[in-house]
């Protein structure tokens, strides 16, 4: 699977596991981080400089997102998919307004490139759909409907994972990363506008 994938907040939490899984399947990855530079650089070293780059940006700022996309596109040629990693792995599963701003900015600005390519995949990771988190599901479904004719697919994956589960449950982590990889692949070319919920076992 030769695709280039942008993963937000990918130096921590589930991000590194997603990046590792995608690289193992032949993808290039862009590691977006805000503060954790050491972890991001260590991840790139582990994955290989020819397969991964790390870019420090604030995804809540339009100018930063624009620079992120331009740097990644210049390095790999184009971006084929984006994963917004907003799975809050703690008991305090409150989606902040800044998270919504970041999701909106990253996806909307990438959409310009996806429309030009007539191809692109969006995957939004978030906690189980409830209260504010429902907004991500609705946002994803709207993208799927609006841009389906341009060959763009948008899906979301939700979970009630806690930090303890994420640390201890390797099978659960692998389940999520395998689903992400499948949704990015051409095998899922007809799947769009879906939310896949993974419950903690």
Helices and strands as residue ranges (DSSP letters): E 4-7, H 15-24, E 28-33, H 37-47, E 52-56, H 62-76, E 81-85, H 97-117, E 120-127, G 131-133, H 134-147, G 148-150, E 152-159, H 163-168, H 170-184, G 186-188, E 195-198
